[in-house]
Amino acid sequence: MIQKLQGNLVRTQARMKRQADKHRSDREFKEGDWVFLKLQPYRQASAQYRASEKLSPRFYCPYQNIPVVALPEEWGSLDDPKEPFKILKRRSIQRHNRAVTEVLIQWKGEAMEEATWELLYKLKLQFPYFDVTVVP
């Protein structure tokens, strides 16, 4: 029975991949082509604050394509999302006529001076495993 279920799962996954691949196309860009920049609003909070990130635009202004440049090894991977290390402070602010809690977050691998204020409820959504109850 388990082998039959696993076989069905593999077939279903293959069918889903075929359907998803129907809407994809390989694209190549040359230096100087104009392209749109795709941002992930849930991961890149620095782009712009919006009341509803779900309704944020996915693509931003056309930019001119520039050549790919290799980054030094010591910079690490820029694709890795930030992860919270610890909460430094907590404060309550008014936003849209409601009191909301913000926390000052020190991010893993970054100095304390690089800490940023983040909305507590968004932090809980983005990092459900992170213990937000630990406050100095």
C-alpha positions in Angstrom: 0.0 0.0 0.0 2.8 2.4 0.9 4.6 1.7 -2.4 1.3 2.5 -4.3 0.9 5.7 -2.4 4.5 6.7 -3.1 4.1 5.9 -6.8 0.9 8.1 -6.9 2.8 10.9 -5.2 5.7 10.8 -7.7 3.2 10.8 -10.6 1.2 13.7 -9.2 4.4 15.7 -8.6 5.6 15.1 -12.2 2.2 16.2 -13.5 2.3 19.4 -11.4 5.8 20.1 -12.6 4.7 19.7 -16.3 1.8 22.1 -15.7 4.1 24.7 -14.0 6.7 24.4 -16.8 4.0 25.2 -19.4 4.0 28.8 -18.1 7.8 29.2 -18.0 10.2 30.3 -20.7 13.9 30.6 -20.9 15.1 34.1 -21.3 18.5 35.6 -21.9 19.4 39.2 -21.4 22.3 41.1 -23.0 24.2 43.9 -21.4 22.2 47.1 -21.9 18.8 45.4 -22.2 16.0 47.0 -20.1 14.6 44.7 -17.4 12.2 44.8 -14.5 13.5 44.2 -11.0 11.6 41.6 -9.1 11.5 42.0 -5.3 10.0 39.7 -2.7 8.1 42.0 -0.4 8.0 39.5 2.5 11.8 39.2 2.5 12.9 42.6 1.4 11.4 45.0 3.8 13.8 47.8 2.7 12.0 48.3 -0.6 9.0 50.3 0.7 6.6 50.1 3.6 3.0 49.2 2.7 0.0 48.5 4.9 -0.6 45.3 2.9 2.5 43.6 1.5 0.3 41.2 -0.3 -0.8 44.0 -2.6 2.7 45.4 -3.2 3.9 45.4 -6.7 6.1 42.4 -7.6 8.2 44.2 -10.3 9.8 47.6 -10.1 10.8 50.2 -12.7 12.6 49.1 -15.8 16.4 49.1 -15.1 19.2 48.7 -17.6 20.8 45.3 -17.4 24.4 45.5 -16.3 27.1 42.8 -16.6 27.4 40.1 -13.9 30.2 40.8 -11.4 31.7 38.2 -9.2 31.6 39.2 -5.5 34.4 38.5 -3.1 34.1 35.3 -1.1 34.3 37.2 2.2 31.0 38.9 1.4 29.1 35.7 1.7 25.9 34.8 -0.1 23.6 37.8 -0.7 20.7 35.4 -1.4 20.6 34.2 2.2 17.8 35.9 4.0 18.5 37.6 7.3 17.7 35.7 10.4 17.0 37.4 13.8 19.6 36.8 16.5 18.1 38.6 19.5 15.7 41.3 20.6 17.5 44.4 22.0 14.5 46.7 22.8 10.8 46.8 22.5 8.5 49.9 22.0 4.9 50.7 21.3 4.0 53.1 18.4 0.8 54.4 16.8 0.2 53.2 13.3 -3.1 53.8 11.5 -4.8 54.8 14.8 -3.7 51.6 16.5 -1.0 50.8 18.9 1.5 48.3 17.5 4.7 46.8 19.0 8.0 47.2 17.4 11.2 45.4 18.4 14.8 46.3 17.8 16.3 43.2 16.2 20.0 42.3 16.0 20.4 40.1 12.9 22.7 37.0 12.8 26.2 37.9 11.6 25.7 41.6 12.0 26.9 44.1 14.5 24.6 45.6 17.1 24.8 49.0 15.3 23.1 47.3 12.3 20.0 46.5 14.3 16.6 47.5 12.8 13.2 48.2 14.2 10.7 45.6 12.9 6.9 45.2 13.6 6.5 42.4 16.1 3.5 40.7 14.3 5.4 40.6 11.0 8.5 39.2 12.7 6.3 36.4 14.2 4.9 35.6 10.8 8.2 35.6 9.0 10.1 33.7 11.7 7.6 31.6 13.6 10.5 29.6 15.3 12.1 32.7 16.8 11.3 33.2 20.5 10.0 36.8 20.7 9.4 36.6 24.4 13.1 37.0 25.3 13.5 40.7 25.9 16.3 42.4 28.0 
